[in-house]
Amino acid sequence: MLAGLDAFEPLAPLGAQILRVAQPIVGGWVNLGHLEMLARALETPEGIARIRHYLHDEPPE
């Protein structure tokens, strides 16, 4: 998962905008609050670092 985030990082602000555009479409399946938090995190290097930290510290299932 971290490798995907590393590869996607340069395009993260664009991904944030795509998430916002997709909200009406995926609103029935995904919590819109969580989707908005993810979009906000993808807009800044600090937010991406928080996502990376969360993914790195997440225990394997």
C-alpha contacts under 8 A as a table, 3 or more apart, distances in Angstrom:
res1	aa1	res2	aa2	distance
1	M	4	G	5.24
1	M	5	L	6.45
1	M	55	L	7.37
2	L	5	L	4.99
2	L	6	D	6.13
2	L	52	R	6.60
2	L	55	L	6.90
2	L	56	H	7.37
3	A	6	D	5.03
3	A	7	A	6.18
4	G	7	A	5.12
4	G	8	F	6.01
5	L	8	F	4.99
5	L	9	E	5.79
5	L	52	R	7.46
6	D	9	E	5.27
7	A	10	P	7.36
8	F	11	L	5.46
8	F	12	A	6.05
9	E	12	A	4.95
9	E	48	I	7.56
10	P	13	P	7.76
11	L	14	L	5.39
11	L	15	G	6.25
12	A	15	G	4.85
12	A	16	A	6.18
12	A	42	L	5.23
12	A	43	E	6.42
13	P	16	A	5.01
13	P	17	Q	6.53
13	P	42	L	5.81
13	P	43	E	4.68
13	P	44	T	7.61
14	L	17	Q	5.19
14	L	18	I	6.30
15	G	18	I	4.97
15	G	19	L	6.18
15	G	39	A	7.46
15	G	42	L	7.29
16	A	19	L	5.14
16	A	20	R	6.43
16	A	38	L	7.47
16	A	39	A	4.22
16	A	40	R	6.84
16	A	42	L	5.68
16	A	43	E	6.33
17	Q	20	R	5.06
17	Q	21	V	6.28
17	Q	39	A	7.11
18	I	21	V	5.09
18	I	22	A	6.09
19	L	22	A	5.06
19	L	23	Q	6.25
19	L	35	L	7.02
19	L	36	E	7.73
19	L	39	A	6.26
20	R	23	Q	5.30
20	R	35	L	7.91
20	R	36	E	7.07
20	R	39	A	7.01
21	V	24	P	7.23
22	A	25	I	5.26
22	A	26	V	6.13
23	Q	26	V	5.35
23	Q	27	G	5.40
23	Q	32	L	6.73
23	Q	35	L	7.61
24	P	27	G	5.28
25	I	28	G	7.41
26	V	29	W	5.47
26	V	30	V	5.94
27	G	30	V	5.38
27	G	31	N	6.59
27	G	32	L	5.95
28	G	31	N	7.83
30	V	34	H	7.75
30	V	35	L	7.17
31	N	34	H	5.46
31	N	35	L	6.37
32	L	35	L	4.91
32	L	36	E	6.08
33	G	36	E	5.18
33	G	37	M	6.24
34	H	37	M	5.04
34	H	38	L	6.21
35	L	38	L	5.14
35	L	39	A	6.20
36	E	39	A	4.96
36	E	40	R	6.14
37	M	40	R	5.15
37	M	41	A	6.17
38	L	41	A	5.06
38	L	42	L	6.20
39	A	42	L	5.19
39	A	43	E	6.63
40	R	43	E	5.41
40	R	44	T	7.52
40	R	47	G	7.34
41	A	44	T	6.09
41	A	46	E	7.50
41	A	47	G	3.94
41	A	48	I	5.90
41	A	50	R	7.70
41	A	51	I	7.42
42	L	45	P	7.49
42	L	47	G	5.82
42	L	48	I	5.55
43	E	47	G	6.93
43	E	48	I	7.74
44	T	47	G	5.14
44	T	48	I	6.38
45	P	48	I	5.08
45	P	49	A	6.15
46	E	49	A	4.99
46	E	50	R	6.29
47	G	50	R	5.02
47	G	51	I	6.33
48	I	51	I	5.03
48	I	52	R	6.12
49	A	52	R	4.97
49	A	53	H	6.08
50	R	53	H	5.02
50	R	54	Y	6.09
51	I	54	Y	5.05
51	I	55	L	6.13
52	R	55	L	5.16
52	R	56	H	6.02
53	H	56	H	5.09
53	H	57	D	6.06
54	Y	57	D	5.33
54	Y	58	E	6.03
55	L	58	E	5.23
